[in-house]
């Protein structure tokens, strides 16, 4: 069953990633990435460029942009804050009452098994079992402002 949930989440992420494209044909200037100067490529948004591959499952439900909630809340600026306080998102009462403050330890426990940490949470992730992937995700979340 967990494999089915994972496959559904990944499929949804791919579907969402395919949405929102322009119907216009890109100009040669926009598609000629080989000609881009280092200063032009350095100007790309750092957060999007540094997202680890393991974040793909997260991005199916979460945005990294402040105030942009989806199926899950935006992850922008959550590190160091109290769980259940992202503006504009309807959290479960259990999470709002949990008293959790997002730090390395609580994020690691949460990413391992959200339902075990806060029974009744809306978070449906089965869990990230690989400790290295969880650390990578936590380090990325810490960069989101």
C-alpha positions as CSV (number, residue, x, y, z in Angstrom):
1,X,0.0,0.0,0.0
2,X,2.9,2.4,0.8
3,X,4.3,1.7,-2.7
4,X,0.9,2.7,-4.1
5,X,0.9,6.0,-2.2
6,X,4.5,6.8,-3.2
7,X,3.7,6.0,-6.9
8,X,0.6,8.2,-6.7
9,X,2.5,11.1,-5.1
10,X,5.2,10.8,-7.7
11,X,2.7,10.7,-10.5
12,X,0.9,13.7,-9.1
13,X,4.3,15.5,-8.9
14,X,5.0,14.7,-12.5
15,X,1.6,15.8,-13.6
16,X,1.9,19.1,-11.7
17,X,5.4,19.7,-13.2
18,X,3.9,19.3,-16.6
19,X,1.3,22.0,-16.0
20,X,1.6,25.7,-16.6
21,X,3.8,25.6,-19.6
22,X,3.5,28.3,-22.2
23,X,2.0,27.6,-25.6
24,X,4.4,30.0,-27.2
25,X,7.5,28.7,-28.9
26,X,10.6,29.8,-26.9
27,X,12.9,32.2,-28.6
28,X,16.4,31.2,-29.6
29,X,17.7,33.4,-26.9
30,X,15.8,31.6,-24.3
31,X,16.8,28.1,-25.5
32,X,20.5,28.8,-26.1
33,X,21.8,27.9,-22.7
34,X,25.3,27.1,-24.0
35,X,25.7,30.8,-24.7
36,X,24.7,31.9,-21.2
37,X,27.5,33.7,-19.4
38,X,28.4,32.6,-15.9
39,X,26.9,35.8,-14.4
40,X,23.6,35.0,-16.1
41,X,23.5,31.5,-14.7
42,X,24.5,32.7,-11.3
43,X,21.4,34.9,-11.2
44,X,19.1,31.9,-11.3
45,X,17.1,31.3,-8.1
46,X,19.4,29.6,-5.6
47,X,16.7,27.6,-3.8
48,X,15.3,26.0,-6.9
49,X,18.8,25.1,-8.2
50,X,19.9,23.5,-4.9
51,X,16.8,21.3,-4.3
52,X,18.0,17.7,-3.8
53,X,16.6,15.0,-6.0
54,X,14.9,13.5,-2.9
55,X,12.8,16.7,-2.6
56,X,10.8,15.6,-5.6
57,X,8.3,13.7,-3.4
58,X,7.9,16.8,-1.2
59,X,7.3,19.1,-4.1
60,X,4.3,17.1,-5.1
61,X,2.4,18.7,-2.2
62,X,4.6,21.5,-0.9
63,X,5.8,24.8,-2.3
64,X,9.1,26.5,-1.4
65,X,7.7,30.0,-2.0
66,X,6.4,32.0,0.9
67,X,2.6,32.1,1.1
68,X,2.1,29.6,-1.7
69,X,0.3,26.6,0.0
70,X,-0.8,23.6,-2.0
71,X,-2.0,20.2,-0.7
72,X,0.5,20.9,2.0
73,X,1.8,24.1,3.5
74,X,4.6,26.1,2.0
75,X,8.0,25.0,3.5
76,X,9.5,28.5,3.2
77,X,10.8,29.8,6.5
78,X,9.5,26.9,8.6
79,X,12.8,25.9,10.2
80,X,12.9,27.2,13.8
81,X,9.1,27.9,13.9
82,X,6.3,26.2,15.7
83,X,4.5,23.5,13.7
84,X,1.1,24.3,12.4
85,X,1.6,28.0,12.0
86,X,2.0,28.6,8.3
87,X,-0.5,31.3,7.4
88,X,-3.3,30.3,5.1
89,X,-3.0,26.6,5.6
90,X,-5.6,24.5,7.6
91,X,-3.5,22.2,9.8
92,X,-4.9,19.3,11.9
93,X,-5.8,20.2,15.5
94,X,-3.3,17.5,16.6
95,X,-0.4,19.2,14.8
96,X,-1.4,22.7,16.0
97,X,-1.5,21.4,19.6
98,X,1.7,19.4,19.3
99,X,4.1,22.1,20.5
100,X,6.7,21.0,18.0
101,X,9.3,23.5,16.9
102,X,11.0,22.5,13.6
103,X,14.7,21.8,14.1
104,X,17.0,19.1,12.9
105,X,15.8,16.5,15.4
106,X,12.1,17.2,15.0
107,X,12.3,17.3,11.2
108,X,14.2,14.0,11.2
109,X,11.6,12.3,13.4
110,X,8.8,13.8,11.3
111,X,10.3,12.8,8.0
112,X,10.8,9.3,9.3
113,X,7.1,8.8,10.2
114,X,4.8,11.8,10.5
115,X,1.8,9.7,11.7
116,X,3.8,8.1,14.5
117,X,5.1,11.6,15.7
118,X,1.6,13.2,15.5
119,X,-1.2,10.8,15.2
120,X,-4.1,12.4,13.4
121,X,-1.9,14.6,11.2
122,X,-3.0,15.3,7.6
123,X,0.5,14.5,6.4
124,X,0.2,11.3,4.4
125,X,3.9,10.6,3.7
126,X,4.8,7.0,4.6
127,X,8.2,8.3,5.7
128,X,11.7,8.7,4.3
129,X,13.6,5.7,5.7
130,X,17.1,6.7,4.3
131,X,18.8,8.8,7.0
132,X,21.1,10.5,4.4
133,X,18.1,11.6,2.4
134,X,16.4,13.0,5.5
135,X,19.5,14.9,6.4
136,X,19.7,16.2,2.8
137,X,16.1,17.3,3.0
138,X,16.5,19.0,6.3
139,X,19.6,20.9,5.1
140,X,17.6,22.1,2.1
141,X,14.6,23.1,4.2
142,X,17.0,25.2,6.4
143,X,17.8,27.3,3.3
144,X,14.2,28.2,2.5
145,X,13.5,31.7,3.5
